[in-house]
Amino acid sequence: MQPQSPFFREAGAGPGVVCLHSNASSSNQWRALLESFATRYHVLAADSLGAGRSPAWPTGRVVSLHDEVALLEPVFARAGAPFALVGHSYGAAVALLAALAQPRRVRALALYEPTLFALLDAEAPPPNAADGIRATVAQAAAALDAGDPERAAEHFIDYWMGQGSWARMPAPRQAPIAASVANLRGWAAALLDEPTPLAAFAALQVPVLYMLGTDSPASSRGVARLLTGALPQVEVVEFEGLGHMGPITHPERVNAVIMRFLERH
């Protein structure tokens, strides 16, 4: 169990909407959504383990996505039931497991490329679509072991955003990302070792908006292929020209689609 509480941002009044961020990020990534949605919704954006102002990543034990769900319980309770979940990448994976755990308290899910890589390995052992992220984690972990967190962050960011993205990023943005990648092995283990089978998601009777980008890596698009085929109430939106970090690079496009979805659910 997680004895501490997460940090979360909060605004607005109305039906609850809980937003969960990607790795190497924080609740701040949802700032634009929080500000625009607060006119109609009670929006809560939480920091995950080791991110922003939430409790540090636990040491000395394996952390699972279920630990992230447990950490978020005070946020879910404050949102009131039923609430909607908005998630990106790692946060979208956490959102899916939260909905599986208590589907009656979740009225809708808006997900941008959940990174449940274990589903790819369960379908077929490597080599498979998860090879790229596995290689990236290995390269970044080697850089961390060599005492070079900036190089580790470069491997991670360039995989998700394209070659040279780290070098083009302003130094003030690089610093918190380089600090956060210390948890990279833990993120990878939580996503690659998650035991929930694909069949479990086929039983999730909750409306799901599943968003992905045409320019995203094979790993997240491979997960999308599996989940969109399994989720029984799924609406798929593919953004032309966007990559895995679409909610951060193009928040106005992504948030507009989320808003329209929530208006119907």
N, C-alpha and C positions, 0 to 999 in steps of 0.2 A: 504494500500500500504506500501511497505517496502522502506523507504527513504534512507537507507544506502546500501553500496555495499559489497559483500562478498569478502573475501580473496580467492585467487586462485593461484595455481602453474601452470606454463606454460613452454612448451618446444616443439621444433621441428617445422616443416613446412609441409604443405600438407593439406589433408582433415581434418576438425575439429573433434575431439573426446573429449567429456566432461564426466568426471568421478565424480560420486557422492558416498560418503562413507556411512558406517553404523553408527548407534548410538554408543555413547561412543568411537568414533574414530574421525578421521579428514582426510583431503586430503592427509596427509602423508601416509595413508594406500596404496595409489596408486603409491608410489615412484618407485617401480620396474617396473610397467607398463609404467609409464611416461618415464622412462629412455630408455626402450627397444622399445617402440612405436614411440619415437621422431624421429627415423631415417626415418619414412614414414608418420607420421601424425603430425598435430598441436594438441597437447594434453593439455587439461586444466583440472585440478583437483581442485574442489572448496570445501571450508569449509561451512557446513550448519549453520543454526542459533545456536548460543551458542557453536559452536565447533571451535577449533583451533583459528584462528585470525579473524573470522567473527564477526558481531555484536552479542551482548549478546541475549540470549533468552528473548523475550518480557515478561514483567510482567503486571499483571492487565487486561489481555485479553486472550481469547482462541486463540491459534495458530493452523492453519490448514496446510495441505500439500501444499495448494495453496499459502500460504505465503512463503513457501520455494521456490516454482517455481518463484514467483515474485522477491524474493531476487536474484535469479540466472540470471535474465534477462541480466545484463551486460556481464556475462560469455557466455551466449548463443549468444549474439550479436557479441562478439569478436571471437567466434568459426567460424562464417560465416555459411550460409545456403547452402545446407543442411549439418548438422553435425550428428554424431552418439552419442548416449548416453550409457554410461556404468554405471551401478548402482548395489550396494550391499545392501540388507536388506532395511532399511529406505530410503537410497539413491535410490534404485531400485523402491520403491513406488513413490518417487518424480519424477523419470524419466518417469514413466508411465503416471502420470498426466500431465507432461510437454508435452509429445507426444500427449496426447489427446487434449490439449489446442491448439496446433499448429502443426498438423501432417505433414504439407507440409515442415516444416523446419527441420524435423528429418528424416534421411535416414535409420537408423537402431537402434535397441535397443539390448544391451547385458545385461541381468539382472541375478543376482544371488539372488534367493529367496526374491522377494519383499514381504514386511510384511503388506499387506493390509488386516489386520485381520477383518475389517468391513465386508468384503465379506463373511466370515464364519458366522457371526451373521445374515447377510441378508438372507443367505441360510436357516438357522435354528437357533432358539434362543438357548442360553446355556441350558444344557451342550452341548458343541461342541469342536472342535479341538483347539479353542482359549482359553480353560480353563486354560491350563498350563501357558501361558503368562499372563493371568489375575491374577492368583494366585501369580506369580512372582512379578508383579508390586505391588500388595497389600503388599507382604512381604517387598519388597524394600522400598516402601513408608513409611511403619511403622518404618523401620530402620532409614530413613531420619528424621522422626518426633522425633525419640529418640536421634537424634544428632549423628548418627553412619553411615556416608556415606560409610565407608569401608565395613560394613556389607551389606549395600544396593547394593554396587557394586558386592559383592560376590554373592548375590542372582541372580543378572542380568547376570553376566558372567557365573556362573555355569549352569544356565538354557540353555544358548546358546552354551556353550563349553563342558559341562559335569561336574559332581560333582568333586570338588577338583581342578578345573582349576584355580580358583582365588588364592588358597593357593600356587599353583606351579608357579604363575606368579612372575617375578622379581619385587621388590619394585619400581624401577624407572618406570616401566610400569603401576603399580597399581595406582600411585598418580594421573595422569591426568584422568584416568577412574573414580576414586572415586570423583573427582571434577565434572566431566561431568554428573554424575547421578542425580545431583540436578534438571535436566530437565526431569527426567524420567516420571513424571505424564503428562507433556506436550507431550512427544513423544507418550505415550500410547493413549492419547486423540486424537491426530492427526491421528493415525492409526486405532483405534477402532471406531471412530466417522466419518470417511470419508464417505460422502454420495454418492459418485460415484457408480452407479450400475454396476453389472457384464456385463450387456448388452452393456454398453458403450464401453467396451474393445473389444467386438465382431465386432465393426465397425472400429477398428484401423487398417488401411491398411498400416502397416509398418512391415518390416521383424524383427522378434524378436528371439533372442537366449535366451532361458530360461534354466538356470543352477540351479541344486539343488544337495544336497548331500544325500547319502543313510542313513547317521547317523543323519540327522537333526531332530529337534523336530516336533511333530505333527502339531503345529500351522503353521509353514512355509510350511510344506509339504501339509497341507490342502489347503492353499492359492494356492499352485502350481497346485493342482488337478483342482481347479476352473479356474484359468487363462489359463492354457495350454489347457483346453477344450474350452475356449472362444476365445482366440486370433486367428485370421484367418491365419496369416502367421508366425506360431511359429515352431521353431526347438528346441527340448528338449535334453539336455545333462545332464545325471545323473552321478555324480562322486562317484564311489565305495569307501567307507571308509572315505569320507569327511563329515563334518557337516556344520552347518550354517555359520561358520566363515571360510569356505574354501578359499575365496580370500585373507585372512590374514595368515592363517596357511600354505597354499599350493599355493602361488601366481604363481609359475612357471607352475603348471598344469592348473590352471584356466586361466591365461593370454595367454597361448598358444592356448587354445580353442577360446578365444575372438579374438585373432589375425587372426586365420583362418576364423572366421566368418566375420570379417570386410574386409578381403581381397576379399570376395565374394559379399560384399554389400557396 
